[in-house]
């Protein structure tokens, strides 16, 4: 029997320091990074992580009934035997479904001509006996006979690709380990394109496998020499070309090879230029190029395949409209973007670019976009839609009469009445005079007099806009009187590309200040009060959590930081880590740039821990996480324990068999959300 801990684990301090740009950086918990990583075998490291997990379990033991109650109510909102809306692709209808009680999806199809439903892949069978399972890329061959799929069974995001004969159900002998890419078929269904992860977990290649041949004989179609760039493989919607793209967070370059001849000399669309990003679609031998070369909010240009670098503007960039995507169909093309922070979908004519049909949606605040539209020649579009009070909805938009047909509305078996909830979109002024949008949802009977608890969520990095979307799990807080708020802070691209640029590199602290100032603004407007705000974030959002507890600890009643990127200064100087070189355009390169070093050091949450009171905190990590390595949350926890001046609870939970996304399986993942909410309610005195 494991002996019960009488106090939290304290990781010992071992002298370690380095000098750069005239500064000496002391890092006494450096030893928590196993020198053999990605193998983690150091007994001292594992002992500390296990002790922290034991401390977590001990402290959450009395919260088990609440956790289980939350899990059961969250589970009751999920239709167990749920299915996606079937979608036609060629001669088949495809859909995915969950069986009652099952953790993972099954993938089905049925011939348009009739016949029996065909089970293509059962993730539950593949996951059997495994602590972790995640299906990655999956692609049916053009002739419909074969399914290529890739899976990760330990959270390391190194996927093994297999090929299944859908007629016989047998697996082909072809096995491709270590993939980290899409799987794209040649037109004749005899070849498969993929990318391998190198030793640093970077995809620097595009390779071609001929079915039935030795993997060692696969042809490398492209190799990227810049260690900061990643290679991706995709297919134009016309399926004429395979796009081999490469880029980092600010520069991109695309090559095209014909799907009917992948070994042909690649067509370089346009050579890379630092700071220029572009994506490519194709229609009738004309390229449609989305690029930020002339306007920060992107323009749409065209160029003949025969002269791909001769770009001519089709849709000019706009200060008001942020153009985010283009998809070409046989008789029309679709552009997506945001205006005033709200999603817009526009249907356009090839013959008249000024002819624009914008799809109208029924609510003032919502999230919408193109859903699964695999076919090229269509007269309707599959769309997804939701809002903070409207469950996930699948529409078909009929181009002929411009009507929306509702195909499915997310079913909530335990019941849901949207009329009992209020959603608002506020604009809150932050320091410097910038105005930040905030999306809110709360029950109609909640008191908006400053007494309500409020949960504030954001991400704020990489240009990812957190949508004002629906969540069944969120109801477990809202139904207990919480106001739930999403802060659309800089670092995301909610209000356009400049919104993102104003939260990266030398403007990174805008993100943290926006979040704090939104919290203070919500207090000023009477939605909550100081100490009644809980907050959560993961990965770069976990970095946000680390920054705001350092700067304004008194605001927060409880903080949850999932796989938090908090050791920013050290990570951005470790070129051996998977993400580091590709991340320099996002954060700066502290190795070569003294200004970047000083700026990152000024906000890096791990480096800025100080002797002060901190709010109650739950921190999570994943031993196999290749994105935010396990030692970041571990080192941060260790420094907080040794430095903070309060007696508030601090818990670290490390998933020993999972990676960046936590546990796999819908019920396992739901249990972790229930744990998070139980911790929040416990710390807010609402555990009963």
N, C-alpha and C positions, 0 to 999 in steps of 0.2 A: 504493500500500500504506500502511495506517495505521501510523504509527510506534509502536513498543511503549513503553508507559509504564514508567518506571523507579521511580516512587513513586506512591502514591495521589493522586487529585486533591484539591486543597484549594480550596474555594470562597472567593473573596476576601471580606473583611468591608467592608461599606459602611455608614457611619454612618446609623442610623435609630433613633429613639426616640419615645416618646409618654408623656404623663403622665395618670394616672387615679387618683382617690381618694388623691392625695398621693404616689403612687409614680411613679418614672420607670422605664419598661421599655425596655431596650436590645435591639434586634433587628437585629444587623448582617447577617443573611442574609434580611432581608425582601425583598430584590430578587429572590429566587428565585421569588416569585409574579409571574408575568407580569401587567403592569397591564391587559392586554387580555383576560385570562381570561374566558370559557372558551377563547378563541383563545390558543394558545401559540406565539408566533413570535419572541420575544426571543432573539436569537442567543447572548447570554451564557448565558441559562438553558439553552437546548438544548445548547450546547457543554458545559456542566457535566454535564448528565444523560448525554450521550453518552460523556463521559470516564469517568464512574462505571460506565456499562455496559461500557466497554472494560476497565476495571480488574476488574470482575466476571468477564468472559470470560477475561481473562489468568489470573486466579487459579484459576478453575475448569477451565482447560484440561487440567491434569494429572489432574483428577478426572473427565474425560469418560468413560474406560472404566468407572469405578465408577457414574457416573450412568447410562450406557447399560445396565450390568448390572442396576441397580436397576429401571430402566424396563422391561426385558424380563421380569424376574421379577414385577413388578407387573402388567404386561400379561398374562402367562401365567395370572394368577389371575382374569382377566376373560373371561367367555364372550363372544366377539366377535359371534356371531350371536344375540344375546339378545332376548327378547321379554317384554313384560309379560303378565300373565294377562288375557285378554279379559274385558270387563265389559259387561253388558247395560244399554242406556239406550234405552228405547222400542223401536223396531223394528230396532235395530241392536246389534251387538257391536262394541266399540271396543278397540283395543290399540295399543301403540307398540313398535317393534322397531329394533334395530341390525342392519345387514348386516355381514358379516365385513369388517374393515378400515376401515369407515366411521367418521367422527368424530362424526356427528350422527344423530339418530333419524329414522325414518319413522313416520308416523301413518296407521293403517289402520282400516278397518271392514268389516263384512260384514252383510248383511241377515239377520235372524232367519229369514226365510222361505227362505233359501238363495241361491245364486248365487255370483258371483265375489268374491274379496277386492277391496276398492277402496282404492287408495292416495290418501289425502286430501291429504297434505302430506309432502314430502321435504325435511327441513332441509338435507341435503347439497347439493341443487340450489340452494336459496336462499343457502347459504353459499359457493358456488363463486366462487373468485377473491377472497374477502374474508379479511382478516387476522383478523377477529373476527366472530362471529355468535352471537346469542342469541335464541331464540324466547321471546316474552313471553306475553301472554294469548292464549288460543285458545278459541273457543266455536262449537259447531254450532247453527244456528238450530232452533227448536222443530219446524219442518216437515221438518227433516233435509236441506234442499236446499243450504244455504249454510254456509260456514266463515268466520268472522271471526278473523283472527289479527294479531298485531303482532310486529315484530322490531326489534332493535337491532343495527346492523352496525359500531359503533365503540367500544362500551363506555360511552357517555355516558348510557345509560339514557333516551334519548328515542326512543320506539318509533314506527314507522310502521305504521298499521293498514291492512290490505287485506281484501277480501272475495272469496272464491272460490266459484264455482258448481260444486258437487260433481258435477253431472250432466255438464256439458260440460268441466269442468276449466279454464274460462276465468276470468280475474280480472275482476270488475266494475270500472267506471271510478272508483268511489268510493275515494279515497285520503285518509287522515286522518293527517297527520304530527304528530309531537310529543306523542303520547299517553303517559300514565304512569298506567295504571289497568287494571282488568278491562274486558272487553267483554261487555255484557249485552244480550240480545235482548228485544224486546217479544214478547208472546204470538203475534202474527200474523206474526212473522218479517219484518216490513217496516221496523222501526226498530231502531237500535242505540244503546245508551247507552255513554258513555265519558267520560274526563276528560283534559284537556290539561295539560301542564306549562307553567307560566308562565316568565318570563325567569329567575327564581330557582330553577327546577327544583322548584317546589312545585305540587301539584295542588290548586287552589283552586276547582274547578268540577265540575259534572256536566252533560254536554251530551247532546242527542238528535239523532241523524242519521236522516233519512228516506232510504231507499235511492233512488238515482237523482236526488237533488237536490244542489244546490251546497253544499259544506261551509260556505261563508260564510253560508248560511241556517239552519244548525243552531241549535237552541233551547237556551239555557242554562237548565236546570231548577233549578240551585242554584248560588249563588256564596258562597264563604266569605270574610268580610272580615278575620278574625283571621289575621295572617300566620304565626302559630305552628301553625295547624291544617291538617291535610291531609284532603282529601275522598276517600272510597273508594266504590265501587259494587259491590253484591253482589246475590244472589238468595236469598230464603228457600227452604228445602228444599222447601216445598210448591209453589214457583214461582208463587204468587199475587201476591207483592209483590217489587218491586225496592227494596233498602235503599240509601239514600244516607246514608252516615255521614260524620261529621267529628269530628276530635279531635286531641289532642296526646298526650303521654305520661302524662297524669293526668286528662283530662276528655274526655267524648265526648257526642255527640248524634246521633240517628238520625231520618231521615224515610223514610216508605214511600210508594211510588206503585204502583198496580196494574199488573201486567205487561200486562193487556189494555187499559190506558189510561194510558200514561206521562205524558200531558199533564194528567192530573187534578191537582187541588190536592194537594200532598204532605201526608201525615199526619205531624205532628210527634209522635213518641212521648212525649218529655219534654224540656223545655228544659234546656240545659246548666247544670250546677252545678259549680263548680270543685272538682276532686278526686273527682268521681263518674264512674265509667266504666260503660258498659252496652252489651250486644249484644242483638240481637233475632232470635228465630225466630217462626214462626207455624204454628198448626194449628187448623182449623175456626173461624176468626175469633177465635181467642184468641192473644194474644202471649205468648211465653215469653222472659223478660227476665233475662239474666245480669248481675248488678250487684254492685258493692262498696259500696253506699250504707250498709248496716247492719253489714257484717262485712268485714274486710280480705281474707278468703279467699273472698268472693263468696257470694251467695245466688241462688236461682232464684225469680223472681216471675212472676205472670201478670197480664194485664190484657186486657179486651175490646178489639178493634180500634176499636170505637165509643167507648171511653173509655180511651185508651191510657196516660194518666198515672195511672190508678187501680191502683197496683201492690199485689198481695197475695202474701205469701210462700207458695211451694209447697215449697221446700227451704231451710231456714234455713242460714245460714253456720255453719261449724264450725272450731274450733281445730285439729282433727286432719285434716280432709279439705279439700284445696284444690280448689275447683270451677273448672275451666278452660274447659269447653265444653259446649254442649248442641246436639243435632241432633234435629229432630222428624221422625218418620215417620208413616205413615197410622194404624197401630194401636198405636204405642208411641213412646217417645222415649228418647234415649240421652244420658247425662251422662258426661263424662270429667273426670278430675282426678288428683291425686296424694295418696297417703297414705304418710307416712314416706319421701317422696321417690320412691316407685315409682308408675308409671302404673296407673290403674284405669279400667275401662270398665264402666258399669252401665246395665242396661236397665230401664226404668220404665214403669209402667202409667198411662195417662191417668185411669183410674177410681180408682186407689188409689195415691197417691204413696208410701205406705209399702211397697208391694210392689217390692222391688229385687232384681234378678238380676245379681250381679257375675260377670264372666267370669274364670275361674281360669286362670292361666298356669303353666307347669311349672318355672320357675326362680326363685330367690330374688332375683335382680337382673336386670333386663331393661328393654327399651323397647317399648311397645305403644300402638296407637291405631287409630281408625277410618281405613280407607284410602278408596279411591274408592267411594262409594255414591251414585250419581246418582239412583236411582229412589226414589220416595216410598212406594210400596206394595210391601213386600218381606217375605220370611219368613226371610231370612238376611242377615248383615252381612259385608262384606269388611273384614278386619283386617290390619294389618302388625305384625310382631313380630321382634325380634332381641335379642341380648345381646352382651357382649364376647367370648363364645366361640361363639355361635350365629349363623350367617349369616342374612341377611334372609329372612324367611319370610312368605308370604302365606296367610292362612287365610280360609275362610268359616265363620262361626259360625252354626249352624242353631238357630233359636229353638225349634223344636218339641221337640227332644230335648237341647238345650243342649250340642251336640257341636261340636268344632273339626275341620274338614276341611282338611287341608293341601293347598293347590293348587300351591305352588311353594316350593322352597328354593333360595336363591342357589347356583348351580353354580360351583365353583372348579376349572377344568380342570386346573390343575397339581397339584391335590390338597390336601386339608385334613383333618386328623384332630383333631377337637375334644378328644379325650381326652388329647392331648399338652399342653394348656394349662390353666392355673388362673386363675379369676377370683375376686376377693375384693372385699368392700365393707367398708372400715374407717371408723371414726369417730375423728378426730384433734382433740384440744383445741387451740384457738388462743388467742391473748392475749385476756384478758377473760373466759375460761371458756367461750366458745361452742365447740360441737363441730361440725366440718365433715365431711360424708361424702366419701369418696374411693373411686373405682372403679379396680380394678387388673386387669391381665391380664399373664401371663408364662408362659413355657414351664415345664413340670413339672421339667425338668432344670436350670433356672436356679438359681444359688447365691444364697440369700437370707441373705448373711452380711456385707452392707455393701459387697461388691466390685462388684456389678452396676451397670452404667449404668442410669439411669432417665430416661424422658422424661415430663415433666409438662405437661399441657395444661389450659387453661381459657379461659373467655370473660369472664363476670362482669359483665354489664351488660344493661340494657333488660328485665330479667326473663326472659332466655332461659336455659333449663335445658339444659345439655349432657347428652344422654342417654347412658347406659352401653350404647352400641350397637356393632355389629360393623363392622370395617374391614379390607378386604383389604390396603390399602397399609401399614397399621400393622404387619402381619406381617413386613415387611422389617426393622423394628427389633427386634421381639420375637424373631424367629428368630435374630437375632445376639446375643441375650443381654440385651436391654433389658427392664426392667420398664416397662410403659406405664401411666401413671396419669392419671385425670381428677379434678381437684379441683372439687367442687361448691360453689364459694365463693359468698359473698354478692354480690349484684348480679344473679345469676340468681334464678329463683324455685323452685329445686329443692325446697326444704322449705316452700313456701308463699309468699304474697304479702309477708309481713314479711321474708322472706329477701332479696327484691328490694329492698324499701324500706330495709333496713339496709346497702345497698351503693350508694346514690345520694345526690345532693345533699351535705349536710353529713356524710354517713357513707361517702363514696366510698372513703376510704382503708382501710376495713374489707376491701374487695375485695383490695387489694394485700397487706395484712398477712395475710389468710387464706392467700393463695397461698404466701407466704414461710414461714408457720408450718406449713403442710402439708408443704412441702419439708423443713423441719427435723424435723417429726414422722416422716416417712418415713425420714430418716437415723437417728433415735433408735430406730426399730423394726427397723433392720438391712436395709432394702431397698436402700440405696445409701449414698453418702458424699459429703461436701462436695466440690464440683468435678466430681462424676460425674453431675450432673443437667443435662440439656438441657431447654429449654422453648420452646414456640412459642405464638403467638396472632395473630389477625388483627383489624384494625379496632379496636373497643374492646378486644379481646384483645391487640392490638398496643400499646395504651396501657398495659395491664397489664405487658407485657414491658418497656416503657420505665421504668415505675415501679420494678420489682423489680431492674433492673440499676443504677439509681441508689441504691437503698436497701441492697441486699445483693449486691454484684457477685461476692463470693467463692464464692457457692453454685453458680454456674452454669458448666458446661463449654462450653456453646454456646447461643446464643439466636437464634431466627428470628422476626422481626416482620413480618408481612404487612400491607400498606397501613395502617400504624399511626397511630392517632389520638393524636398526641403533642404537637401544638402547641395544646393545649386552651385556654390562656388567650387567645391571639390569635384562634383560630377562634370562640370563644364571644363575642367582641366585634365580629365582622365580620358585620353583619346582611345584607350582600349575598350571603353564601354560602347555598347551597340549604338546608342543614339547620339553620342556627343558631337562628332564632327558635323552631322546634319542639323544639329540644333543651334549651332553658332549663329546662323542668320536670325534666329528667334530671340536668343538671349545675349549674344555677344561672345567674343572669344577672349576669355581672361588670360589665356596663355601668352598671346602676342600683344594684347591691347591693355595697357595699364588703366585707362579710363574705364573699360569694361570690367576689369578686375575690381576696381574701387566701387563701381556702381553695384555690381552683383553682391559684393561683400556687404554693402550698406543695407541690403534687404534680405539676403539669404536667411531663411528662417532658422536654420540650425546654427549659423554663425551669430545671429542676433538674439539668441536666448539670453535673458538677463535675470538678475536677482529681483524678482517681483512676484506678485500673486498672479496665478494663471487660472482660468476657468476650468471646470471639470472637462476632461478630454478623453475620447476614445480614438485610438489610432490603429489602423490596420495595415498589413503588408502581406506579400506573397513570396515564399521562399524561391519560387521559380520565375518570378517576375523579371522579364528582360528589359522592361521599360523604366520602371522605378525600382531599382534593385532593393532587396530586402533590408540592406543595412541602412538605407536612408531613414525609414521610420524607426528602426532600432536605435541608431545613433541619436536621433532627435529625442526619442523617449529617454534615453540614458542621460543626455545633457539636461533635459527638463527636470528629471528626478533629482539630479545633483545640484540644481541651481535655483529652482523656484522656491518661494518663501511661504507658500500656502499649504494647507492640508487637503485641498480638493483632490478628488479621485483622478488618477491618470492610469489608463489601461492601454496595453499594446496586445493586439491579437495578430499573430502571423499564421497564415494558412500554409502549412508545411507541404501541401501537395497541390498547390494551385499557383496562379500567376496574377497578372495585372487586374483581371476582372473578378477576382474572388472565386468562390466555389461555382462549379458548373451545375447544370440541371435546374429546372424552374423552381422546384421546391427547396433545394439547397440554397439557391440564391435568395429566395423569399425568406428563409430562416435568418439569413444574415441581415436583411432589411428589418426584420422583426427585432433582432438583437439591437440594431442601431436605434430604433424607435424606443425600445424598452430602456436603453441607457438614457436617452433624452428625457423621457417621461419621469424616470427615477430622479434625475438631477433637477427637474423642474418641480419636484414634489407632487407629481401627478401619477404615481405608480399604482394607486389603488384602482 
